[in-house]
Amino acid sequence: MHMMKLLTRIGWEVRAGLHDKRQGLYAVLHDAAKELVDYLLFVDEAERRGRIESASGFPEKFAALGPRDSHGRSLRQLNLKTRLMQYPCSS
């Protein structure tokens, strides 16, 4: 839901800025876009306090669907011990 709010905010800022021919629109959009990208890349993700257990096999199935690099790593690999993703883009 927070992501939808960030996307709505950017759209509103663009429309309002273009309508008013507002000075400093670039700075406003830059800040809003940075906040959205940071959210999407899990920047400042809260640290996990305990392990997340799965009996359904979802973590393995989810990771198996993703492409892998030459070292066998995938952005779909879950950590579930100290953070959500094993290899987040924000690291």
BALOLUM-785875 format. One record per residue (C-alpha): residue in three letters; z, x, y. Coordinates in steps of 0.05 Angstrom, whole numbers, plus 5000, padded with zeros to 4 digits. Example, Ala and Ser with C-alpha at 12.3 -4.5 7.8 and 13.67 -1.06 7.14 Angstrom:
% BALOLUM-785875
Ala515652464910 Ser514352734979 
END
This chain:
% BALOLUM-785875
Met500050005000 His501650575047 Met494550855037 Met491650175056 Lys495850185119 Leu493250885136 Leu485950675125 Thr487050045167 Arg490150475222 Ile484150945225 Gly479250355228 Trp483250025283 Glu483750675323 Val476150785319 Arg474550075340 Ala479650065396 Gly477650755421 Leu470250595421 His471349925456 Asp475850235510 Lys471850885514 Arg478751195508 Gln479751925526 Gly483052335471 Leu480351905415 Tyr478652535375 Ala485952765376 Val488352075354 Leu483352045298 His484852765277 Asp492252605270 Ala490951955232 Ala485952295185 Lys490652875172 Glu496252385153 Leu491452015106 Val488952645072 Asp495952925065 Tyr498052275031 Leu492052284984 Leu493453014964 Phe500952904951 Val503053375008 Asp510753355013 Glu511252974947 Ala518452824930 Glu521153264875 Arg522652914808 Arg529952914787 Gly528752754715 Arg523252764664 Ile518752154657 Glu517951954584 Ser511851604556 Ala511451274488 Ser504450994500 Gly500651654500 Phe497951514570 Pro498952224597 Glu494852524541 Lys489351994545 Phe489052054621 Ala488452814619 Ala483152794564 Leu478352394610 Gly477952924664 Pro473253514671 Arg476254204661 Asp475154874695 Ser473655524659 His481155624646 Gly481954934614 Arg485554624674 Ser484353924699 Leu486653554761 Arg488252974714 Gln493753354678 Leu500653044691 Asn507053454697 Leu512252894693 Lys518053394695 Thr518653644767 Arg512753284800 Leu507352784782 Met501153224777 Gln500753904743 Tyr495354184789 Pro495553794854 Cys490453944908 Ser496054064958 Ser498654694924 
END
